[in-house]
Amino acid sequence: MTNKERVALTRRLLWKLDLRILPVLTLLFLCSFLDRTNVGNAKTYNLEKDLKMSDFQYETGLAVYYATYIGSEIPSNLLLRRISPRIWLPSQTAAWGIITMCLGFVKSYPSYMVVRAFLGVAEGGLLPGIVLYLSGMYTRPEMALRIGLFYTAASLSGAFGGLLARGLTAVGKVGNQQPWSWIFIIEGLLTVVVAGVAYLLLPNTVAGASFLSEEERSLAVTRLRSDVPSRLVPDGGDRENFQWSEVVRGLTDLSTWLSASAYFGILAGLYSFGLFLPTIIVELGYTANQAQLWSVIPYAVASVLTVAIAFLSDRLKLRGVVMLFTLIPAIIGYAVIANISAAHPKVKYGMTFLMATGMYASVPPVLVWNSNNSAGHYKRATTTALQLMIANSGGFVATFIYPNKQGPQFHKGHTIVLSLLVGAWFLVLSNVLYCAKVNRDKANGKYDKYAGYADDRDPEFKKIL
């Protein structure tokens, strides 16, 4: 095969993978983010009042959700290959869709708490599972764009979720069902439908993808093998046996802890932004319906820039270095909104654009960073899930730093997020310097004893900065 023919075949392969896999993953993640943040929309339609919840009880419900969500991430990722992605990912989706529907029928705070706890268990494994799944489909320099494309579902769901919430609550009170309950019932039903679509369309591996020709499947496996020297390609013909030592290696990886801690700060901002943006806009003088509409624009702008930055990150083959630039607008946005007076609502709204774009655009590079720098399936499964487990703990912060009594200024909440984002910037810088040091050490022969190892310790395996 000539080089020109190989390039043409590669383009055709990537086009087929993108058209088949990315829309499905985007729908799954859209459902996940909708079902995760719809409680924020329901709150503006008297969820707390109808269930007789205080601010603290509402925040506690969110904290319980995040606790069960976080606890399920590593176990879920370790099970992904054994159960198979085609079964495991749609099964999780169907489960949380049904549980979300149940939220529409709760009549008391205790029942609300129980359902939220189960929702966290069901949803927790999706994102780490998607990242791990994509690492078996695409090469390292192709990952950020693909993750950026499906992660825009998160920002778009903020816009779409607000519009959908407004439309669903228009059903009004029917029998014993309050207007906010239809947000959960209908969105949960849609999620179950999407799970069925995912089961029908997702392939387990590139080697077994029926929509690819034999020549394309062969090339797909070859590309994965050549992407990472000495690596056991997931599901590409070589089977890596499970070893607890690989899990331990993932749990003790310094780079993972640095990037995960930075991601913690970013997600604390993202979760507070997504959960409380409607409330913030209402406090600025808008009605609940207007808040849903005005929340659309920052999310839409963020989605475009997220894809653009992900594309740039792949082109440059840089992750942390890109984040050092993308985090700056978010830091500026929080610095301004935390200190400007309530007499300038338009300026505050303008800052939400910087906040949203800076944080969302930072996610694809950081989300793919550990996957890029971890080799050996079970270490990569562990580091991917551990990173998200640490980062999603930011949800605990988000639930308690924006109580209604602090509105409309929310000075304390914005200041906390600002400090976390500044800390994230320095953690990213530390990880870039650490990865560069490892690469220098490998070039100087300090990792020669690992030559031929089927993991990231191999001296030929260069960490992406």
C-alpha positions as CSV (number, residue, x, y, z in Angstrom):
1,M,0.0,0.0,0.0
2,T,1.4,3.4,-1.0
3,N,1.5,6.2,1.5
4,K,-1.2,8.1,-0.4
5,E,-3.5,5.0,-0.3
6,R,-2.8,4.6,3.4
7,V,-3.7,8.3,4.1
8,A,-6.9,7.9,2.1
9,L,-7.8,4.7,4.0
10,T,-7.1,6.3,7.3
11,R,-9.3,9.2,6.5
12,R,-12.1,6.9,5.5
13,L,-11.6,4.8,8.7
14,L,-11.7,7.9,11.0
15,W,-14.8,9.2,9.1
16,K,-16.6,5.9,9.7
17,L,-15.6,5.7,13.3
18,D,-16.6,9.3,13.9
19,L,-20.0,9.0,12.3
20,R,-20.8,5.8,14.1
21,I,-19.4,6.3,17.6
22,L,-19.3,10.0,18.4
23,P,-23.1,10.8,17.9
24,V,-24.0,7.9,20.2
25,L,-21.5,8.9,22.9
26,T,-22.7,12.5,22.6
27,L,-26.3,11.4,23.2
28,L,-25.2,9.3,26.2
29,F,-23.3,12.2,27.7
30,L,-26.0,14.7,26.9
31,C,-28.5,12.5,28.8
32,S,-26.0,12.2,31.7
33,F,-25.5,15.9,32.0
34,L,-29.2,16.6,31.6
35,D,-30.1,14.1,34.3
36,R,-27.3,15.4,36.5
37,T,-28.2,19.1,36.3
38,N,-32.0,19.0,35.8
39,V,-32.4,19.3,39.6
40,G,-31.0,22.9,39.2
41,N,-33.8,23.7,36.7
42,A,-36.4,22.0,38.9
43,K,-35.3,24.1,41.8
44,T,-36.4,27.3,40.0
45,Y,-39.9,25.7,39.7
46,N,-40.4,25.2,43.4
47,L,-38.8,21.8,43.9
48,E,-37.6,22.8,47.4
49,K,-41.0,24.3,48.5
50,D,-43.0,21.3,47.3
51,L,-40.8,18.7,49.0
52,K,-40.5,21.0,52.1
53,M,-36.7,21.1,51.8
54,S,-34.4,23.7,53.3
55,D,-31.3,25.1,51.5
56,F,-29.1,22.8,53.6
57,Q,-31.3,19.7,52.8
58,Y,-31.1,20.5,49.1
59,E,-27.3,20.8,49.2
60,T,-27.1,17.6,51.2
61,G,-29.1,15.8,48.5
62,L,-26.5,16.9,46.0
63,A,-23.7,15.8,48.2
64,V,-25.1,12.3,48.6
65,Y,-25.5,12.1,44.8
66,Y,-21.8,13.1,44.3
67,A,-20.7,10.6,47.0
68,T,-22.3,7.6,45.3
69,Y,-21.4,8.9,41.8
70,I,-17.7,9.1,42.8
71,G,-17.7,5.7,44.6
72,S,-18.8,3.9,41.5
73,E,-16.2,5.2,39.0
74,I,-13.2,2.9,39.5
75,P,-15.2,-0.3,39.9
76,S,-17.2,0.5,36.8
77,N,-14.1,1.1,34.7
78,L,-12.5,-2.2,35.9
79,L,-15.7,-4.0,34.8
80,L,-16.0,-2.4,31.4
81,R,-13.9,-4.9,29.4
82,R,-15.3,-8.0,31.3
83,I,-18.9,-7.1,30.6
84,S,-18.1,-5.4,27.3
85,P,-18.7,-1.7,26.4
86,R,-21.7,-2.4,24.2
87,I,-23.6,-3.9,27.1
88,W,-22.2,-2.0,30.1
89,L,-22.5,1.6,28.8
90,P,-26.1,1.3,27.6
91,S,-27.1,-0.7,30.7
92,Q,-25.9,2.1,32.9
93,T,-27.7,4.7,30.8
94,A,-31.0,2.8,31.0
95,A,-30.7,2.4,34.7
96,W,-30.2,6.1,35.5
97,G,-33.0,6.9,33.0
98,I,-35.4,4.8,35.0
99,I,-34.1,6.3,38.3
100,T,-34.5,9.8,36.9
101,M,-38.1,9.1,36.1
102,C,-38.6,8.0,39.7
103,L,-37.5,11.5,40.8
104,G,-40.6,12.9,39.2
105,F,-42.8,10.8,41.6
106,V,-41.1,11.5,44.9
107,K,-43.3,13.3,47.4
108,S,-41.0,13.8,50.3
109,Y,-37.4,14.7,51.2
110,P,-36.4,11.2,52.4
111,S,-37.6,9.5,49.2
112,Y,-35.8,12.3,47.2
113,M,-32.5,11.5,49.0
114,V,-32.8,7.7,48.3
115,V,-33.5,8.2,44.6
116,R,-30.6,10.7,44.2
117,A,-28.2,8.2,45.9
118,F,-29.2,5.5,43.4
119,L,-28.9,8.0,40.5
120,G,-25.2,8.6,41.5
121,V,-24.4,4.9,41.5
122,A,-25.9,4.5,38.0
123,E,-24.3,7.5,36.4
124,G,-20.8,7.4,37.9
125,G,-19.2,5.0,35.4
126,L,-20.3,6.7,32.2
127,L,-17.6,9.3,31.6
128,P,-14.6,7.3,32.7
129,G,-16.0,4.4,30.6
130,I,-16.3,6.6,27.6
131,V,-12.7,7.9,27.9
132,L,-11.4,4.3,28.3
133,Y,-13.6,3.1,25.4
134,L,-12.3,5.8,23.1
135,S,-8.7,5.0,23.9
136,G,-9.3,1.7,22.3
137,M,-10.7,3.3,19.1
138,Y,-8.4,6.3,18.4
139,T,-4.7,7.1,18.7
140,R,-3.4,9.4,21.3
141,P,-3.2,12.6,19.1
142,E,-6.8,12.1,18.0
143,M,-8.4,11.8,21.4
144,A,-8.8,15.5,22.5
145,L,-10.9,16.5,19.5
146,R,-13.2,13.4,19.8
147,I,-13.6,14.1,23.5
148,G,-14.2,17.7,22.8
149,L,-16.9,16.9,20.3
150,F,-18.9,14.8,22.7
151,Y,-18.1,16.9,25.7
152,T,-19.8,19.9,24.0
153,A,-22.9,17.9,24.8
154,A,-22.3,19.1,28.4
155,S,-22.3,22.8,27.4
156,L,-25.1,22.3,24.9
157,S,-27.2,20.4,27.5
158,G,-27.0,23.5,29.7
159,A,-28.7,25.4,26.9
160,F,-30.9,22.6,25.7
161,G,-31.8,21.6,29.3
162,G,-33.0,25.1,30.1
163,L,-35.2,25.3,27.1
164,L,-36.5,21.7,27.6
165,A,-37.2,22.4,31.3
166,R,-39.2,25.5,30.3
167,G,-41.2,23.5,27.8
168,L,-41.8,20.5,30.1
169,T,-43.0,22.6,33.0
170,A,-45.6,24.1,30.7
171,V,-47.5,20.8,31.2
172,G,-48.4,22.3,34.5
173,K,-49.8,20.5,37.5
174,V,-51.6,17.3,36.5
175,G,-53.2,15.4,39.4
176,N,-50.6,15.1,42.1
177,Q,-47.7,15.8,39.7
178,Q,-46.1,19.2,40.1
179,P,-44.8,21.1,37.0
180,W,-41.2,20.4,37.9
181,S,-41.8,16.6,38.0
182,W,-42.2,16.5,34.2
183,I,-38.6,17.6,33.8
184,F,-37.5,14.3,35.5
185,I,-40.2,12.0,34.0
186,I,-39.8,13.0,30.3
187,E,-36.0,13.4,30.4
188,G,-35.7,10.0,32.1
189,L,-37.8,8.4,29.4
190,L,-35.7,10.0,26.7
191,T,-32.6,8.6,28.4
192,V,-34.0,5.0,28.3
193,V,-34.7,5.4,24.5
194,V,-31.1,6.6,23.9
195,A,-29.7,3.6,25.8
196,G,-31.5,1.3,23.4
197,V,-30.0,3.1,20.5
198,A,-26.5,2.9,22.0
199,Y,-26.8,-0.9,22.4
200,L,-27.7,-1.3,18.7
201,L,-25.0,1.0,17.3
202,L,-21.9,0.8,19.5
203,P,-19.2,-1.7,18.5
204,N,-17.2,-3.4,21.3
205,T,-13.8,-3.0,19.5
206,V,-12.4,-1.8,16.3
207,A,-11.3,-5.3,15.5
208,G,-15.0,-6.5,15.6
209,A,-16.7,-3.4,14.1
210,S,-19.1,-4.8,11.5
211,F,-19.4,-1.4,9.8
212,L,-15.7,-1.4,8.9
213,S,-14.3,-3.4,6.0
214,E,-11.6,-6.1,6.7
215,E,-8.9,-3.7,5.4
216,E,-10.2,-0.9,7.6
217,R,-10.3,-3.1,10.7
218,S,-6.7,-4.3,10.1
219,L,-5.5,-0.7,9.7
220,A,-7.4,0.3,12.9
221,V,-5.6,-2.3,14.9
222,T,-2.2,-1.5,13.4
223,R,-2.6,2.2,14.1
224,L,-3.3,1.5,17.8
225,R,-0.3,-0.8,18.1
226,S,2.1,1.6,16.4
227,D,0.7,4.6,18.4
228,V,2.3,3.5,21.7
229,P,5.5,1.4,21.6
230,S,5.4,-1.9,23.4
231,R,1.7,-1.4,24.4
232,L,-0.8,-4.2,24.7
233,V,-3.5,-2.7,22.5
234,P,-6.9,-3.0,24.2
235,D,-9.1,-5.5,22.5
236,G,-6.9,-5.5,19.4
237,G,-5.9,-9.1,19.6
238,D,-3.6,-9.1,22.6
239,R,-5.3,-9.7,26.0
240,E,-3.8,-8.2,29.1
241,N,-4.6,-10.2,32.2
242,F,-5.9,-8.3,35.2
243,Q,-3.3,-7.6,37.9
244,W,-3.8,-5.7,41.1
245,S,-0.3,-4.3,40.7
246,E,-1.5,-2.4,37.7
247,V,-4.4,-0.9,39.7
248,V,-1.9,0.1,42.4
249,R,0.4,1.6,39.8
250,G,-2.5,3.7,38.6
251,L,-3.5,4.8,42.1
252,T,0.0,6.0,43.0
253,D,0.7,7.8,39.7
254,L,1.9,11.3,40.5
255,S,0.9,12.8,37.2
256,T,-2.7,11.5,37.7
257,W,-2.9,13.2,41.1
258,L,-1.6,16.5,39.7
259,S,-4.0,16.6,36.8
260,A,-6.9,15.3,38.8
261,S,-6.4,17.9,41.5
262,A,-6.4,20.6,38.8
263,Y,-9.5,19.1,37.3
264,F,-11.1,19.1,40.8
265,G,-10.9,22.9,40.7
266,I,-12.3,23.1,37.2
267,L,-15.2,20.9,38.0
268,A,-16.1,22.7,41.2
269,G,-16.6,25.7,39.0
270,L,-18.4,23.9,36.3
271,Y,-20.8,22.1,38.6
272,S,-21.6,25.3,40.5
273,F,-22.0,27.1,37.2
274,G,-24.4,24.5,35.8
275,L,-26.4,23.9,38.9
276,F,-26.8,27.5,40.0
277,L,-26.7,29.6,36.8
278,P,-30.5,29.7,36.6
279,T,-30.7,30.8,40.2
280,I,-28.0,33.4,39.7
281,I,-29.9,34.9,36.7
282,V,-33.2,34.9,38.7
283,E,-31.4,36.8,41.5
284,L,-30.3,39.4,39.0
285,G,-34.0,40.2,38.3
286,Y,-35.2,37.7,35.7
287,T,-38.1,35.4,36.0
288,A,-37.6,31.6,36.0
289,N,-38.6,31.3,32.3
290,Q,-36.3,34.2,31.4
291,A,-33.4,32.6,33.3
292,Q,-33.7,29.5,31.2
293,L,-33.5,31.5,28.0
294,W,-30.6,33.8,29.1
295,S,-28.6,30.7,30.3
296,V,-28.5,29.4,26.7
297,I,-26.1,31.9,25.2
298,P,-23.0,31.3,27.4
299,Y,-23.3,27.6,27.0
300,A,-23.6,27.9,23.2
301,V,-20.5,30.0,22.9
302,A,-18.6,27.7,25.2
303,S,-19.5,24.7,23.0
304,V,-17.9,26.2,19.9
305,L,-14.7,27.2,21.7
306,T,-14.4,23.8,23.4
307,V,-14.3,22.0,20.0
308,A,-11.8,24.6,18.6
309,I,-9.4,24.2,21.6
310,A,-9.7,20.4,21.5
311,F,-8.7,20.5,17.8
312,L,-5.8,22.8,18.6
313,S,-4.7,20.5,21.4
314,D,-4.6,17.5,19.1
315,R,-2.7,19.4,16.4
316,L,-0.1,20.7,18.8
317,K,0.0,17.3,20.7
318,L,-0.2,19.4,23.9
319,R,-2.6,19.1,26.8
320,G,-1.4,20.9,29.9
321,V,0.3,23.7,27.9
322,V,-3.0,24.5,26.2
323,M,-4.8,24.5,29.6
324,L,-2.4,27.1,30.9
325,F,-4.0,29.5,28.4
326,T,-7.6,28.3,28.5
327,L,-7.9,28.7,32.3
328,I,-7.0,32.4,32.2
329,P,-10.4,33.7,30.9
330,A,-12.2,31.7,33.6
331,I,-9.9,33.1,36.3
332,I,-10.6,36.7,35.0
333,G,-14.3,36.1,34.8
334,Y,-14.5,34.9,38.4
335,A,-12.2,37.6,39.6
336,V,-14.5,40.3,38.2
337,I,-17.9,38.7,39.1
338,A,-16.8,38.1,42.6
339,N,-16.0,41.8,43.3
340,I,-18.3,43.8,41.1
341,S,-21.4,45.4,42.7
342,A,-25.0,44.3,42.2
343,A,-25.5,47.5,40.3
344,H,-23.9,46.0,37.2
345,P,-25.9,43.0,36.2
346,K,-25.0,43.2,32.5
347,V,-21.3,43.1,33.4
348,K,-21.9,40.0,35.6
349,Y,-23.8,38.3,32.8
350,G,-20.9,39.1,30.4
351,M,-18.4,37.5,32.8
352,T,-20.4,34.2,32.6
353,F,-19.1,33.9,29.0
354,L,-15.5,34.0,30.2
355,M,-16.3,31.6,33.0
356,A,-18.1,29.1,30.8
357,T,-15.7,29.2,27.9
358,G,-12.5,29.0,30.0
359,M,-13.7,26.1,32.1
360,Y,-15.4,24.0,29.4
361,A,-12.5,24.5,26.9
362,S,-10.1,23.2,29.6
363,V,-11.9,19.9,30.0
364,P,-11.0,17.9,26.8
365,P,-7.2,18.4,27.3
366,V,-7.3,17.5,31.0
367,L,-9.7,14.6,30.5
368,V,-7.6,13.0,27.8
369,W,-4.2,13.8,29.5
370,N,-4.0,10.8,31.8
371,S,-5.4,8.4,29.1
372,N,-2.6,9.6,26.8
373,N,0.1,9.1,29.4
374,S,-1.0,5.7,30.8
375,A,-0.4,2.4,29.0
376,G,-1.5,-1.0,30.0
377,H,-5.3,-1.4,30.0
378,Y,-5.9,-1.8,33.7
379,K,-3.6,1.1,34.7
380,R,-5.3,3.3,32.1
381,A,-8.7,2.2,33.4
382,T,-7.6,3.0,37.0
383,T,-6.0,6.4,36.2
384,T,-8.9,7.5,34.0
385,A,-11.5,6.7,36.7
386,L,-9.3,7.9,39.6
387,Q,-8.9,11.3,37.9
388,L,-12.6,11.7,37.6
389,M,-13.2,10.3,41.1
390,I,-11.0,13.0,42.5
391,A,-12.2,15.7,40.2
392,N,-15.9,15.0,40.7
393,S,-15.4,15.6,44.4
394,G,-15.6,19.2,43.3
395,G,-19.3,18.6,43.3
396,F,-19.2,18.6,47.1
397,V,-17.7,22.1,47.0
398,A,-20.3,23.2,44.4
399,T,-23.3,22.1,46.5
400,F,-22.5,24.3,49.5
401,I,-20.9,27.5,48.2
402,Y,-23.9,29.1,46.6
403,P,-26.7,29.2,49.2
404,N,-29.6,31.5,48.3
405,K,-28.9,33.8,51.2
406,Q,-25.7,35.0,49.6
407,G,-27.4,36.1,46.4
408,P,-27.3,38.1,44.3
409,Q,-23.6,38.8,44.9
410,F,-22.4,35.3,45.8
411,H,-19.1,36.8,46.7
412,K,-18.0,33.9,48.9
413,G,-18.9,31.3,46.3
414,H,-17.2,33.1,43.4
415,T,-14.1,33.7,45.5
416,I,-13.8,30.1,46.4
417,V,-14.0,29.0,42.8
418,L,-11.5,31.7,41.8
419,S,-9.0,30.4,44.3
420,L,-9.5,26.8,43.1
421,L,-9.0,27.8,39.4
422,V,-5.8,29.7,40.3
423,G,-4.6,26.6,42.2
424,A,-5.6,24.5,39.1
425,W,-3.3,26.6,36.9
426,F,-0.3,26.0,39.1
427,L,-1.1,22.2,39.4
428,V,-1.2,22.0,35.6
429,L,2.1,23.8,35.3
430,S,3.6,21.4,37.9
431,N,2.3,18.4,35.8
432,V,3.7,19.8,32.6
433,L,7.1,20.2,34.3
434,Y,6.9,16.7,35.8
435,C,6.0,15.0,32.4
436,A,8.9,16.9,30.8
437,K,11.3,15.6,33.4
438,V,10.2,12.0,32.9
439,N,10.8,12.4,29.1
440,R,14.3,13.8,29.8
441,D,15.0,10.9,32.2
442,K,13.9,8.4,29.5
443,A,16.2,10.1,27.0
444,N,19.0,9.9,29.5
445,G,18.6,6.1,30.0
446,K,17.1,6.2,33.4
447,Y,14.2,4.0,32.3
448,D,16.1,1.5,30.2
449,K,15.4,-1.3,32.6
450,Y,11.8,-1.1,31.5
451,A,12.5,-1.6,27.8
452,G,10.0,-4.0,26.3
453,Y,7.5,-3.5,29.1
454,A,3.9,-3.3,27.8
455,D,3.2,-0.1,29.6
456,D,4.0,3.6,30.0
457,R,7.4,2.9,31.7
458,D,8.9,1.8,28.4
459,P,11.7,4.3,27.5
460,E,10.1,4.7,24.0
461,F,6.8,5.8,25.6
462,K,7.0,9.6,25.7
463,K,4.6,11.6,27.9
464,I,2.4,14.2,26.2
465,L,2.8,17.7,27.8
